[in-house]
Amino acid sequence: MLNTIIRFADSAEIPAIASLWWKSWHEAHATIVPNTLVELRTYESFLDRVHQNRPILRVCGDLGSPTGLCYVVDEELQQLFVSSAAKGTGAAAALMTDAEFRLRGAGVKKAWLACAIGNARAERFYQKSGWCNVGKMTENLDTPSGVFRLETWRFEKELS
């Protein structure tokens, strides 16, 4: 049974979190986003992002063996990923509940998230979690080579 208790990330597990995020991102996105973006999403780029976001990064899984991650920025649920082994275990739902709790706690009334167009598994999960696909938007993604513009789906949820 996988541990689905949500906690802050420990600095000692930064490489493991980066590996989880890198693998999960590529599993979900490699075939649905432009190859240029796939090439920019290296393990090192995820390692940098984990270092930058560790103070707000929430994870599940045993210490040193994270199986999922998420974080929120302002009114956006910016990232939510789980490992292949954690899919179907409730880990994503626990991370979503934690993210929504944090958003509500920050006074957010309507939260949003971006989802890669074509990520059907994520789309189903978000809809099952009460999020509504309100259409397409262009997202400015930070990469090691600068901003990459990507058309995504925008999901929103009333949190009040």
N, C-alpha and C positions, 0 to 999 in steps of 0.2 A: 504494500500500500504506500503510495507516494504521500509525502508531507505537503499539505496544502495550506499550512499556516503562513500568513503573509507577514513579512518583516522587512526592516531596512537591510540593504546590502552591506555586507562586511567588506572592508578594504582588502582582506586576504583572498577573497573570492573574485576579484575583478577579472582575472583571466578566464575563469570558468563562466562568468556571466557574459563576457564578450564572445566566447565560443558558442554558448547557447544562443545568443542573439544573432550572431553571424549565420549559424546553421539554420535556425528557424526562419530568418529573413530570406535566405536563399531558397529554402524549401517552398516558401509561400510565394516568392516574387520572381524567381529566375526566369520563368517562362512567360510572365505577363507584363513585365516592364521592359523598357528599351535596354539593349545590351550595354550601352554606354553606362547606364546607372548600375547594372549588375557588376561591371568591371570596377566601378568606383567603390562598391560596398565590400571592401576587403576586411579581413579579420582585424587588421591594424586600425581601420576606420571605426570599427565597432569598439575596439579597445579604447580609443580616444573618446568616443561618446560615453562609454561607461565611466571613465575617469571624470569627464565633465559633469555628468549627471548623477554621480553616486550619492550626493546628499539628498536627492529626491527619489532615487531608484528604490522600488519595492520589489521583493522577490519572494518566491515560495521554493520549498525544497530544503533539504538538510543543509546546514552550514557547510560550505565548500562544494556542494553539489546542487546548485540551483536548477530548478526545472521550469521556472517561469519568471517573467519580469514585467513590470509596468511602471509608468510614471505619468504624472499630469503636469501641465504648464498652463498657468492662468485658467482659462475655461476649456482647455483641450485635453482630452485623454490622448497623449501624444504617442505612446508606445504601449503595446500589449502583445507579448509573445510567450508561447510555451514550447517546450521541447516535444519531439515526436512521442516520447514515452509518456508525457503528461497529458496528451490529447485524450479527451474522454474521461478524465479522472476528477473533474471538478476544479482543477487548478485555474483554468481561464476564468471560470465563474467567480472563484474566490478573489482573483486579481481584479476583476471587473467590479465586484462589490466594494473592495477596498478603494479603488480609484474613484468610484462614485461617492463614497463616504468622504474622501478627501476633497473632492470638488464641492460637495454640499458644505463641508466645514469651512471652505474658503468663501462661501457665500454665492457660489455659482448657481444661477437659476436654470440656465439652458447650457448644457455642455455639448461639445462637438468632438468629432474625430474624423480623420481621413483614412480611407481604405483604398488600396490599389484596385483599380477597375479590373474585374476578372477574378478577384480573390473570393470565390464563391463560398468557401468554408468560413472565412471571416464574416462575410456578408450575412450568412445564415446565423452565425453566433450573435452578431450584433443585433439583428432583428429579434432573435429569441430573447435577448436581454433587454428588449424594449426600446432600442434605438431605431430611428427612422432614417432611411436613405432619402435625403432631400434634393439630390441631384449631383451634378459634377462641379468641381472647382479646380483651379490650378494651384498646386502647392509648390512653394519654394523650398526645396530640400537642400540643406547644407551638406556639402561633400568636400573632400580634400582638394578638389579642383575648383571650388566655388559653388555658387547656387545652381542647382539643377531643377528645372521647372517640369512638373509632372501633373498631368490631369488625373484626378482621383475622384472617388465618390466621397461626399460629405454626409456623415450621419450626425443626427442631433437627438438629444434627449432632454426633456423637461425634468428637472431634479427637485422642484419645489414640493 
